[in-house]
Amino acid sequence: MVSRTEIKGCPKGQPFCNLGIMDKDMSVEKIRLNKFIAMCGTCSRREADRLIEQGRVWINGSIAIVGATVTENDSVMVDNIPVSPTKEKVVLAFNKPKGVTCSERDEHAEITINELIDYPQRLTYAGRLDKDSEGLILLTNDGDLINSMMRGANGHEKEYVVKVNGRLTKDICDKMKEGIYISELDRTTKPCRIFNIIYNSDNTTTFNIVLTEGLNRQIRRMCDFFDLKVIKLTRIRVLNIRLGKLATGSSRRITGDELNELYRLSGR
């Protein structure tokens, strides 16, 4: 059984804000709430903190706050859905169609990625693609993998095939490779690789680009900087996982050596 006590500093009207959950059995391990939610495969720890701040997480019937801790004996709910750590880790490769929003809940989205995934366990994407882009997304219930994949500092490679309206000249290509300053984000992009450049007869250019970070709409912003409009953007690889011939809107489970290599490269 868990007994509660009122903790100084809890919001008024929330005397049991779960920072002060005391376990009679002191051998029961306490972990931070954001880590617990990640272990459930709901989302990354950072996203879990956002859910907590938005009042969408409850512990034992009370609204949780950032910094709360829980044990295996506590009841945790996210968006009124009970969550608990999963023992079997699942990783799927999914070919996201254009027009699908990477969000679990968006009232303005025509269709979200969760509406397309038919899987018996709750899975969350590890790295987004914007609505107008398509291609490979990894989905998993392993919160630690999500957390690792979402950290830009880890330098995980992601490869894209891009088609733009206009010519990607050698000068533009060299500047993109070195990194350019994006004023909207107040950031300079990290060096990247560009290859397989094809100049099409309709005055468009197709090329492959490999990034090691995931700034918001990064490739589109990089192309806009040189007045190149992106016509099509497809992610074809994340670390060692390739899109291959996976049909649009379809998924496959990653297993065996391929999964082991993914965990190795991701730093898990």
C-alpha positions in Angstrom: 0.0 0.0 0.0 1.0 3.6 -0.6 0.4 6.3 1.9 0.4 10.0 0.9 1.4 13.1 2.7 0.9 16.7 1.9 4.1 18.3 0.6 5.1 21.9 1.0 5.2 23.6 -2.4 2.4 21.6 -4.0 -0.2 23.7 -5.9 -3.1 24.8 -3.8 -6.0 22.3 -4.1 -3.6 19.5 -5.0 -2.4 18.3 -1.6 -1.3 14.9 -3.0 0.8 16.1 -5.9 2.9 12.9 -5.8 6.2 14.4 -4.9 5.5 13.1 -1.4 4.4 9.5 -2.1 5.9 7.5 0.8 6.3 3.8 0.5 6.0 1.6 3.6 8.2 -0.9 1.8 11.3 1.3 1.2 12.7 -1.4 -1.1 10.2 -0.3 -3.8 12.2 1.7 -6.3 11.1 5.2 -7.1 11.7 6.7 -10.6 10.9 10.1 -12.1 7.5 10.3 -13.8 8.9 11.3 -17.2 11.2 8.3 -17.3 8.3 6.0 -16.2 6.1 7.4 -19.1 9.0 6.8 -21.5 9.4 3.2 -20.2 5.7 2.7 -21.1 6.5 3.7 -24.7 4.2 6.6 -24.6 6.7 9.2 -25.7 10.2 10.6 -24.9 11.1 12.0 -21.5 11.0 15.6 -22.9 7.6 15.1 -24.4 6.4 13.5 -21.2 7.4 16.7 -19.3 5.3 18.7 -21.8 2.3 16.3 -21.2 2.7 16.8 -17.4 2.9 20.6 -17.7 -0.3 20.5 -19.8 -2.1 18.6 -17.0 -2.6 15.5 -19.1 -1.0 13.1 -16.6 -2.5 11.8 -13.4 -1.1 9.7 -10.6 -3.4 7.8 -8.3 -6.3 10.1 -9.2 -4.4 13.4 -8.8 -2.9 15.7 -11.4 0.8 15.2 -11.6 3.5 17.9 -11.7 6.9 17.9 -13.3 9.5 16.3 -11.0 7.1 13.8 -9.5 8.3 10.2 -8.8 6.3 7.0 -9.0 6.8 3.3 -8.1 5.4 0.1 -9.7 2.5 0.3 -7.2 1.2 3.7 -8.5 -1.6 4.1 -11.1 -0.5 6.5 -13.9 -2.8 7.7 -16.6 -2.0 9.8 -19.7 -5.0 11.4 -21.4 -7.3 9.2 -19.3 -5.6 6.1 -20.5 -3.7 3.8 -18.0 -0.1 3.3 -18.9 2.4 0.7 -17.6 6.0 -0.4 -18.6 6.0 -2.9 -21.4 8.3 -5.9 -21.2 8.5 -6.8 -24.9 10.2 -4.0 -26.9 8.8 -3.5 -30.4 10.3 -1.4 -33.2 8.5 -0.8 -36.5 9.6 0.8 -39.7 6.7 2.7 -41.3 6.4 4.4 -44.6 4.5 7.6 -43.8 2.4 9.0 -46.7 2.4 12.7 -47.6 -0.4 14.5 -45.8 -0.2 12.5 -42.5 0.6 14.5 -39.4 3.1 13.1 -36.9 1.1 13.8 -33.7 -0.8 11.7 -31.3 -3.5 14.4 -30.8 -4.1 17.3 -33.2 -7.6 18.5 -33.7 -6.5 20.4 -36.9 -4.9 17.4 -38.6 -6.8 15.7 -41.4 -5.2 12.4 -40.3 -2.6 11.5 -37.7 0.0 8.8 -37.9 -1.6 6.9 -35.0 -4.8 6.5 -37.1 -2.8 4.5 -39.7 -0.9 2.2 -37.3 -2.8 -1.0 -36.5 -0.8 -2.6 -33.8 -1.9 -4.3 -30.6 0.6 -2.2 -28.5 0.8 1.5 -28.2 3.7 2.8 -30.3 5.3 6.2 -30.6 7.4 7.7 -33.3 11.1 8.3 -32.8 11.7 11.4 -34.9 9.1 13.3 -36.8 8.5 14.0 -40.5 6.5 17.1 -41.4 3.1 16.8 -43.0 4.3 17.4 -46.5 7.1 14.9 -46.3 7.0 11.2 -46.7 9.0 8.1 -46.0 10.7 6.2 -43.2 9.6 6.7 -39.6 10.5 4.4 -36.7 7.8 3.6 -34.2 8.4 1.9 -30.9 7.3 1.3 -27.3 10.9 1.6 -26.0 11.0 5.0 -24.4 14.8 4.9 -23.9 15.2 4.3 -27.7 12.9 7.3 -28.4 14.9 9.4 -26.0 18.2 8.5 -27.6 16.9 9.0 -31.2 15.4 12.4 -30.3 18.7 13.9 -29.0 20.3 15.9 -31.8 23.7 15.8 -29.9 23.9 12.0 -30.7 24.5 12.8 -34.4 22.3 10.0 -35.8 22.3 9.9 -39.6 19.1 10.3 -41.5 19.1 10.2 -45.3 16.6 11.8 -47.7 15.9 12.0 -51.4 15.0 15.6 -52.3 13.5 17.0 -55.5 13.7 20.8 -55.9 12.5 23.2 -58.6 15.7 24.7 -60.1 19.3 23.8 -60.3 21.4 22.8 -57.3 24.7 24.3 -58.4 28.1 23.3 -57.1 28.3 26.6 -55.2 25.0 26.0 -53.5 25.8 22.4 -52.8 29.2 23.3 -51.2 27.5 25.9 -49.0 24.8 23.5 -47.9 27.5 20.9 -47.0 29.4 23.4 -44.9 26.3 24.6 -43.0 24.1 27.7 -43.4 22.6 30.1 -41.0 18.8 29.8 -40.6 17.5 33.1 -39.2 14.1 31.7 -38.3 15.7 29.2 -35.9 18.8 31.3 -35.1 20.9 28.3 -35.8 23.6 27.3 -38.2 23.1 23.8 -39.7 25.7 21.2 -39.1 27.9 19.9 -42.0 26.0 17.4 -44.1 26.6 15.1 -47.1 25.0 15.6 -50.5 25.5 13.2 -53.4 23.7 11.5 -56.3 22.8 14.9 -57.9 20.6 14.5 -61.0 19.7 17.4 -63.2 16.3 16.7 -64.8 15.1 17.9 -68.1 12.2 19.8 -66.5 14.6 22.2 -64.7 14.4 20.3 -61.4 17.2 18.7 -59.4 17.1 15.4 -57.4 19.7 14.7 -54.8 20.4 12.7 -51.7 21.3 14.5 -48.4 22.4 13.0 -45.1 21.8 15.0 -41.9 23.0 14.4 -38.4 20.5 16.7 -36.7 16.7 17.3 -37.0 15.9 21.0 -36.9 12.3 21.9 -37.7 11.8 21.7 -41.5 15.5 21.8 -41.9 15.9 20.7 -45.5 13.1 22.9 -46.7 14.6 25.9 -44.9 18.0 25.1 -46.3 16.6 25.0 -49.8 14.5 28.1 -49.3 17.7 30.0 -48.4 18.8 29.5 -52.0 15.3 30.1 -53.5 15.0 26.4 -54.3 11.4 25.1 -53.7 11.1 21.5 -52.4 8.8 19.5 -54.6 9.2 16.2 -53.0 11.0 15.1 -49.8 11.4 11.4 -48.8 13.3 10.0 -45.9 14.9 6.7 -47.0 17.2 5.8 -44.0 17.5 6.2 -40.3 20.9 4.9 -39.1 21.0 1.4 -40.5 17.2 1.1 -41.1 16.3 1.6 -44.8 13.0 2.3 -46.4 13.7 -0.1 -49.2 10.6 -1.3 -51.1 8.2 -0.9 -48.1 4.9 0.3 -49.6 3.4 3.7 -48.7 1.3 3.3 -45.5 2.8 -0.1 -44.7 5.0 -1.1 -41.8 7.4 -4.0 -41.0 8.8 -5.1 -37.6 12.5 -4.7 -37.1 14.1 -7.8 -35.6 17.3 -9.8 -35.3 20.7 -8.4 -36.3 19.0 -5.4 -37.9 17.5 -4.5 -34.5 20.7 -5.2 -32.6 22.6 -2.9 -34.9 20.0 -0.2 -34.5 20.4 -0.3 -30.7 24.2 -0.3 -31.1 24.3 2.7 -33.4 21.7 4.6 -31.3 23.8 4.3 -28.2 21.2 2.2 -26.3 
